């Protein structure tokens, strides 16, 4: 399992693993992506940089040849490109496979810990307090609902994202109703956005809050319905479905 030291892990945070072989279909898909990126880079060099095809091809191959695993140790995993992977593939296919597997392990840890969902809540690049607040909200919802599988956990992630955004937009809407200095600060924060009157801004923020509140309720309803309509039969000898009676034991004996 990969060891995560920072929120943006690099290859330095990855421990070597035993050589593993990718499934043929996954390896084929990776090769396709690498070749597609090579063609895109070549086309960009020819059409945008006006380099003749032969020189562009030579330059691209030279660039790929300079990429080694040592360069990736300083690169955040989220910034690793297909060019990096195709260079590793040319140099050492097994190393490329190991690196790809460990990238997926780190990504899986990000998903399970909630940090991936935090990006959808708009707290990816904010202060640690905002990230901790979102994760605490996610943990509270998970503790309450006790998700049974990854689908239910995904719905809880969406509930946390929607509720977090609901609080943010509600706070923005509330700021318009306080003292003038506060309204001035809010206008300065929104200087890069299209300018609105205070009444329009208040309505927009209130509408956004209501929108995320509806999203929260929709996710909650989906989670509730997924449990309401699920059927779990354990040890039952007879199950009544509508007007039809099904003898489970008899059917099992017939199959045997």
N, C-alpha and C positions, 0 to 999 in steps of 0.2 A: 504494500500500500504506500502511496506517495506520502511524503512528509511535507506538510504545508507550514512554512515559517512565516510568510507574509501574505497579505491579502492579494498581492499580485505576484504569485510564485514564478520563479525562473527555473532553469534547468539545474541550478545549484541546489535547489530544494528537493530534487528528485533523487531517491536512492536507486542504485542499479537493481534490476530484477533479473530473474532467470530468463534466458532467451525463450520467447514465446512466438508462435506462428499465428499470423492473422488468418481468419477465414478467407478462402479464395475470393468470395464476393466482396468482402470489405477491402481486401488488397487491390482488387481490380478497380474499385471505385476510387481509391486513393490515387492510383496510377493515372486514372482518367483526369482527376482534378489537377494533378501535377502537370500533365501534358497540356491541359487547357490553359493553365497559368503561364506555361512556357510560350504557347501560341499568342496569348494576350500580350505578354511582355514584348514579344517579337513584333507584333503588329503595332504596338504603341511606339516602339523605337523607329519603325519604318515610316508610319503615317504622321506621327506627332513631332518626332525629333528629326525627321527627314534624313534618316541614315539609310545608306544603300543596304539591300538585303544581306549581302555577304558579310559586310562589316557588322551589321546588327546581330547576325547569328553568331559571329565570332566573339563579339563583346558579351553577349548573353551567356555563352558557354564559359567564358573566362570568369564572369561574375559568379556563376554557379560553382565553379571550381574553387573559389576562394572561401566559400562557406563551409565551415567545419563545426564539429560539435562544440569546440571551444568558444566560438562566436555566440552560440545559443545560450551559453551559461550566463550571459549578461542581458538576455532578451526575455522580457516577461512572456509567459506562455500565451497570453491573449494576443500578443503581437507577432507570434511566429507565423510566417507566411508559407504559402505553398512552395515558394522558391527555396525556403530553408529546407523543407522536407524533401523536395526533389534533389537538392544538393546532397543531402544525407543518403538518399536512395542510391545516387550514383557512386557515392564513396563507400557506403556500407549498408546494404539493404536490411540486415538484421538490426543494426543500430537505429535505423529509421523506424522499424516496427516497434522496437522497445520504447523509443521516444514517443511514438504515437499512442501506445498503450498507456504510458504513464501520463500523457496529457489527458486522456479520458479519465484516468483515476483521479487526477486533481479536479477535473471538471465535475466528476461525480461527487467528490467531497464538497465542492462549492454548492451543488444542488441540495445535497442532504443537510448541510448546515444552514441553509437559508440565504447565504450570501448572493447566490445567483438570483433568487427572487427579489432581493433588495434592489437590484438594478432596475427591475420593472417598477419599483416604487419611487424611483428618482433619487435614491440616496447613495448611488454608486460613488460619487466623487465629493460627497459632503463630509462633514466632520464625524469623528467616531461616535459622538452622542446620537446623531440621527440614525446611524447604522445600528447601534445598540438598541435604540428605541424600537426600530422596526423588528429586529430579531426577537426582542422581548415580547412584542405584540404577537408575532408568529408563534412563539413558544406557548403563550397563553392560549391561543386558539387551538393549537395542537393538543395541549393538555386537556382542554375542554372536550374536544371532539374525538381525540384518540384515533387518528386515521388508521385504517386497516390495511391500506395499500398505497402505492405511489399515486394513483388517480385521486384518491381522497386527499392526500397531502398536497397535490397540485391545486385542488380546489381551495384548500386552506391557505395556500400561498397567495392565490388570487384574492381571497377575502382579506388577507393582511394588506396586500397592495392597495385594494380599493379603500379600506378603512383608513389607512395611513394618508392617502391622497385626500380623502374626505376631510380629515382633520386639518390638513394643510390649507385646503381651499376655504374651509370654514373660518380658519384663522385670518386668512387674507380678507375675506368678506367682513369680518368683525373689525379689522383695522380701519376700514373706511368710516366707521361710526364713532371713532374716538377723537382725540384732540387734533387740531390742525398740524402740529409738528409730526404726528404719526402719519397723517395723510401725505405730508410732504416727503417723509422717508419712503413711503410706499411708492410714490410717484418716481422717486429717484431710483428705486430698485427696478422699476419697470420702464426705465428710460429707453431701453433698446427695443421695447415692444411698440406696436402701433398705439398711438395716443388715443385715449378715450376720455370722455367726461367722467366725473366721479360717479354719477348715477349709472352710467353704462358699465363702469368697472365693477361697481357693487353688484349689479345684476349678473354680470359675467361670472364673477367669483361665486356668487350664490348658485348659479346654474351648474357650475363645475362641481361644487360640493354636492348638490343634489344628484348629479350624474354618477359620481363615485359612490354615493349612498345606495343608489339603485343597483349598481354593479355588485356591491357587497351583499345586498339582499338576494340578488339573482344567484350568486355563487353559493350562498347559504341554502337557498331553496334547492339548488342542484345537488348539493351534498346530502341534504335531508332526503330528497327523492331517491337518490342512489341507494340509500339504506332502506327506505320504505318499500321499494319494489324488488329488492333482492330476496332470493329464496335460498335458504340454507337448510337442507334436510340431513339430519344426523340421527340414525337409529329409528326412524319412523317406519312403521310397518304399513301404514295406509295414509295417503295424502288425498284430501278432497280439493279439487280444482274446479270451481263452478259446479256443474251438475255431474261431473265425471269423477269417479273414484279410481285411484291408481294404487294398486297393491305393489309396493316397492319390493318386498321380500320375494314375492312370486316372480316378478320380472327378473330379479337377480338370480334366482334359482334356475330360471329358464335359460338365461345366458350361460350359466355354468354347465 
